[in-house]
Amino acid sequence: MKRLWRQPAYIMLLVLIPVLGWAVGRMEQGEPGGAVVAVCVEESAWSGQIVEALREQAAGSSLRFVFHEEAGNVERSVMRGTADCGFVIGSDIDERVIGKDWAKCITVYETPSGSITGMAKERIGSVIFKLYSEQCYEEYMRMSAENMSDGAEDISAQADDTGMIEDETRMAAVQERADEFVDFAKAAYERHLMDGSTFGFTYHGYDRYSQDTSDTNVISDTTVFPVKGVFAVIIFISGMCGMLEYDTDKSEKRFLRMAPNVLTYIVDIWISTVFVSLAVLLCLWISDGIRYGNGVEGISRFSGLLSVWSVGMWGRQIWNLFLYQCIVVVYCGILGIILRRQEAVAAAIPVFAMGSLVCAPVFIRLATYVPVFGVLEKLFPVTYYLML
């Protein structure tokens, strides 16, 4: 540990952690990135709902929807390359979908090199299907209410023959109840769709605030972790620096009589990741404190920083970092078998660092656009830390 603190390169790694964390955090707050999809939604009964739903989807997606008033602007955006693909949703979309005549009712523009059209189709299709299902539900409930009215009308007619009930008064009351039934059913549908009473989801290890609140054990096609990913790359680099430290210890026969070479190798790599992981832990905590603490009214920056992580969240983050250290040790052990010379390890450090930033879902998940990257991202330990 003392020898690590005497090395300028290792000190530089520790200094880079807060600097890169601040820089990447500023980038996240900047202009939104992602693939651009030009959309023109012509005036219809569903146009406002379609636009609103697509904007909600873009908030947590790698796709960014840009809306145009005219269909010609969509085509020009794709031709000029300012949009990756374009969609024109016709004014009769609601009538054709309800009438089950939806074939070729949306015009799509794409370039030969376009790769995100399929994903954009799924996003737009899910919005339209949701509107279609709501419409079918409302019509079904209205039909049920009308059947109730018809049954009541028959009863009223029979009652009127005996002079017991006034037909018009009874039917007016029944029709009013039918309308109330439809309104109640529609309001209940909208209320229970997202309030957690219809479907229940259990999130293991979730905390109110964290750098990876949207993370699960499976990385989705839209999830990236810039700050957390950059920190993971730095920890990986520190582990590779431990490989260089082992070569020095081996050549000097420093621990030859105290422990076998395998144990020395493991300790050299693990110790080099310990201090970096501690710095990453503090920076993740501060980053979440700045990100979430300032957004709450009446809470100062300092108090927001203290309350941003619970005890359980601290334990989870420490455990994840420890598991990642073990992954780095195993990974570097495999690299040590392949890269036997110290010069080869030193030359490989920038290559593996760049490969981690590009292939792992740090800034963008390339597997969304090029399937081969779905295999390449699993060749780097950073990906597994982002999945924890």
Disulfide bonds with the S-S distance in Angstrom:
none
